Amino acid sequence: MSVALVVVSHSEKIADGAAELAAQMAPDVSIVSAGGTPDGRIGTSLERVMAALEQASGGDGVVVLTDLGSAVMTAESALEFAGHPDGVLLADAPLVEGLVAAAVAAQGGADVHAVKRAAEGVYGSTQGVPPSSSFSAVEEGSVTGAGPEFTGDFELINQAGMHARPAAKIAGGLSSLDARVTVNGLDGTSMTALMTLAAGKGSVLHVEAWGVDAERAVNYVGGLVQAGFGEP
């Protein structure tokens, strides 16, 4: 079993489309959409969200992603009616990018809290940083010029280079680790930042990492790159 995802949107088409996109990168993850109203209008439906939560339950937790303000309120109401079930978390993240990053993290076996962090970390926000005293100490050291604990240089071999799928795989996986990681100087947990690298085939990704999982983080990125992200 893996963490399931629920997508709450004012539009049924947006919810279904976002879920379809994320499923391309995480085929084994349950992604349930709850968009629009039962009569086909633009809006949100408490009943639909509660039904989606019920459908998504039974695994290792559920992370809920929403689009606009009232969708958040509807999702919060659904959680209240459900008695705030353990393992159901509401992520504060952009719908599409957050959903893709969360789905990739869930596909990789991350727990519900790590999946939520992956969603919230797509723009490199502090919410995407795993909480730990060790990280705080390392982060303080990095500001004063302490070098990374582990580094790696990996040449992109997949034909398309750094596009959405590889960026989501890197960001989603790193968000579940207790480490601060940069890729070519940018936040490794930010899918959007990684895509701005515009790194094509043959480009080298320079990875630097600090923290408890620093070595694991570098090896994780290296493994993805050397496997071509599973692409031609």
C-alpha positions as CSV (number, residue, x, y, z in Angstrom):
1,M,0.0,0.0,0.0
2,S,1.1,3.6,-0.5
3,V,-0.2,7.0,0.5
4,A,-3.2,8.1,-1.5
5,L,-4.0,11.5,-2.9
6,V,-7.3,13.5,-3.1
7,V,-7.6,16.4,-5.6
8,V,-10.2,19.1,-4.7
9,S,-11.0,21.6,-7.4
10,H,-13.8,24.0,-8.4
11,S,-13.6,22.3,-11.8
12,E,-14.3,18.6,-12.5
13,K,-12.1,18.8,-15.6
14,I,-9.2,20.4,-13.7
15,A,-9.4,17.8,-11.0
16,D,-9.6,14.9,-13.4
17,G,-6.8,16.4,-15.6
18,A,-4.4,17.0,-12.8
19,A,-5.0,13.5,-11.5
20,E,-4.4,12.0,-15.0
21,L,-1.2,14.0,-15.3
22,A,0.1,12.9,-11.9
23,A,-0.8,9.3,-12.6
24,Q,1.5,9.2,-15.6
25,M,4.4,9.6,-13.2
26,A,3.0,7.5,-10.3
27,P,1.0,4.7,-11.8
28,D,0.8,2.7,-8.5
29,V,-0.6,5.6,-6.5
30,S,-4.3,6.0,-5.8
31,I,-5.3,9.5,-6.9
32,V,-9.0,10.4,-6.4
33,S,-10.5,13.6,-7.9
34,A,-13.3,15.6,-6.3
35,G,-14.0,18.5,-8.7
36,G,-17.0,20.6,-9.4
37,T,-20.6,20.0,-8.1
38,P,-22.8,17.0,-8.6
39,D,-24.9,18.9,-11.2
40,G,-21.9,19.8,-13.3
41,R,-21.4,23.4,-12.2
42,I,-18.2,25.2,-11.2
43,G,-17.8,24.9,-7.4
44,T,-17.0,22.5,-4.7
45,S,-19.1,19.8,-3.1
46,L,-18.7,18.6,0.5
47,E,-20.3,15.3,-0.4
48,R,-17.9,14.7,-3.2
49,V,-14.9,15.4,-1.1
50,M,-16.1,13.1,1.7
51,A,-16.7,10.4,-0.8
52,A,-13.2,10.9,-2.3
53,L,-11.7,10.6,1.2
54,E,-13.6,7.4,1.8
55,Q,-12.5,6.0,-1.5
56,A,-8.8,6.9,-0.8
57,S,-8.8,5.5,2.7
58,G,-7.4,2.1,3.6
59,G,-3.8,2.7,2.6
60,D,-0.9,4.4,4.4
61,G,-2.6,7.7,4.7
62,V,-4.1,10.4,2.5
63,V,-2.8,13.8,1.4
64,V,-5.4,16.3,0.1
65,L,-4.5,19.1,-2.4
66,T,-6.8,21.9,-3.4
67,D,-7.0,24.8,-5.8
68,L,-8.7,28.0,-4.7
69,G,-9.8,29.3,-1.3
70,S,-13.3,27.8,-0.9
71,A,-11.9,24.4,-2.0
72,V,-9.6,24.6,1.1
73,M,-12.6,25.4,3.2
74,T,-14.6,22.5,1.8
75,A,-11.7,20.1,2.4
76,E,-11.3,21.3,5.9
77,S,-15.0,20.8,6.5
78,A,-14.8,17.3,5.2
79,L,-12.0,16.5,7.6
80,E,-14.1,17.9,10.5
81,F,-17.1,15.8,9.6
82,A,-14.8,12.8,9.3
83,G,-13.5,13.5,12.8
84,H,-10.0,14.5,11.6
85,P,-9.0,11.0,10.8
86,D,-5.3,10.1,11.6
87,G,-3.2,10.0,8.5
88,V,-5.3,12.4,6.4
89,L,-3.3,15.7,5.8
90,L,-4.2,18.8,3.9
91,A,-1.2,20.2,1.9
92,D,-0.7,23.9,1.3
93,A,0.7,23.6,-2.2
94,P,0.0,24.6,-5.8
95,L,-2.4,22.1,-7.2
96,V,-0.7,20.7,-10.3
97,E,3.0,21.0,-9.3
98,G,2.2,19.9,-5.7
99,L,0.2,16.9,-6.9
100,V,2.9,15.7,-9.2
101,A,5.6,16.0,-6.6
102,A,3.4,14.3,-4.0
103,A,2.5,11.5,-6.4
104,V,6.2,10.8,-7.2
105,A,7.1,10.8,-3.5
106,A,4.2,8.4,-2.7
107,Q,5.3,6.2,-5.7
108,G,8.7,6.0,-4.1
109,G,7.3,4.7,-0.8
110,A,7.4,8.0,1.3
111,D,5.2,8.2,4.3
112,V,2.2,10.5,4.5
113,H,4.2,13.3,6.2
114,A,7.0,13.1,3.6
115,V,4.4,13.1,0.8
116,K,2.9,16.3,2.2
117,R,6.3,17.9,2.5
118,A,7.0,17.0,-1.1
119,A,3.9,18.8,-2.2
120,E,4.7,21.8,-0.2
121,G,8.3,21.9,-1.2
122,V,7.8,22.3,-4.9
123,Y,8.6,26.0,-4.7
124,G,11.4,25.5,-2.2
125,S,9.4,26.8,0.7
126,T,10.5,26.1,4.2
127,Q,7.5,23.8,4.6
128,G,9.4,21.4,2.4
129,V,12.3,21.1,4.8
130,P,12.3,18.0,7.0
131,P,12.2,19.1,10.6
132,S,15.2,18.0,12.6
133,S,17.8,19.5,14.9
134,S,20.5,18.1,12.7
135,F,19.3,20.0,9.7
136,S,19.1,23.3,11.7
137,A,22.8,22.9,12.7
138,V,23.9,22.1,9.2
139,E,21.9,24.9,7.7
140,E,23.5,27.4,10.1
141,G,26.9,26.0,9.1
142,S,26.2,26.3,5.4
143,V,25.4,30.0,5.8
144,T,28.8,30.6,7.4
145,G,30.6,28.8,4.5
146,A,30.8,25.2,5.7
147,G,31.2,22.9,2.7
148,P,28.8,20.1,1.8
149,E,29.1,16.8,3.5
150,F,28.6,14.9,0.2
151,T,28.7,15.9,-3.4
152,G,28.3,14.2,-6.8
153,D,28.4,15.1,-10.5
154,F,26.1,13.3,-12.8
155,E,25.7,13.7,-16.6
156,L,22.1,13.6,-18.0
157,I,21.8,10.7,-20.4
158,N,18.1,10.8,-21.2
159,Q,17.2,12.4,-24.5
160,A,14.8,15.0,-23.1
161,G,17.0,16.1,-20.2
162,M,15.6,17.9,-17.2
163,H,11.8,18.2,-17.9
164,A,8.8,17.8,-15.6
165,R,9.0,14.1,-14.9
166,P,12.7,14.0,-13.9
167,A,12.3,17.2,-11.9
168,A,9.3,15.7,-10.1
169,K,11.2,12.5,-9.3
170,I,14.2,14.3,-7.9
171,A,12.2,16.9,-5.9
172,G,9.7,14.3,-4.6
173,G,12.3,11.9,-3.4
174,L,14.6,14.5,-1.8
175,S,11.7,16.0,0.1
176,S,11.3,12.8,2.0
177,L,14.9,12.8,3.2
178,D,16.4,14.5,6.2
179,A,18.9,16.6,4.2
180,R,19.4,20.0,2.6
181,V,20.3,19.4,-1.1
182,T,21.2,21.7,-3.9
183,V,21.4,20.8,-7.6
184,N,23.5,23.2,-9.6
185,G,23.0,25.7,-6.7
186,L,19.2,25.4,-6.6
187,D,16.9,23.8,-4.1
188,G,16.8,20.1,-4.9
189,T,13.3,19.8,-3.4
190,S,11.8,22.4,-5.7
191,M,10.4,20.9,-8.9
192,T,10.0,24.3,-10.4
193,A,13.6,25.4,-9.6
194,L,14.9,22.2,-11.2
195,M,13.0,22.8,-14.4
196,T,14.5,26.3,-14.7
197,L,17.9,24.7,-15.1
198,A,16.8,23.8,-18.7
199,A,19.5,21.1,-18.6
200,G,19.6,19.1,-21.7
201,K,21.2,15.7,-22.5
202,G,24.9,15.8,-21.7
203,S,24.5,18.5,-19.0
204,V,26.1,17.8,-15.7
205,L,24.1,18.0,-12.4
206,H,26.3,19.0,-9.5
207,V,24.7,17.8,-6.3
208,E,25.6,19.0,-2.8
209,A,24.1,17.8,0.4
210,W,24.2,18.4,4.1
211,G,22.5,16.5,6.9
212,V,21.7,13.1,8.2
213,D,20.6,11.7,4.8
214,A,23.2,13.7,2.8
215,E,25.0,10.7,1.3
216,R,21.7,8.9,0.6
217,A,20.4,12.1,-1.2
218,V,23.4,12.3,-3.5
219,N,23.1,8.6,-4.3
220,Y,19.4,9.0,-4.9
221,V,19.9,11.7,-7.5
222,G,22.8,9.9,-9.1
223,G,20.8,6.7,-9.4
224,L,18.0,8.5,-11.2
225,V,20.3,10.3,-13.6
226,Q,22.4,7.2,-14.4
227,A,19.2,5.2,-15.1
228,G,18.0,8.0,-17.4
229,F,15.0,8.4,-15.2
230,G,13.6,5.3,-16.9
231,E,13.4,7.2,-20.2
232,P,15.0,6.5,-23.6
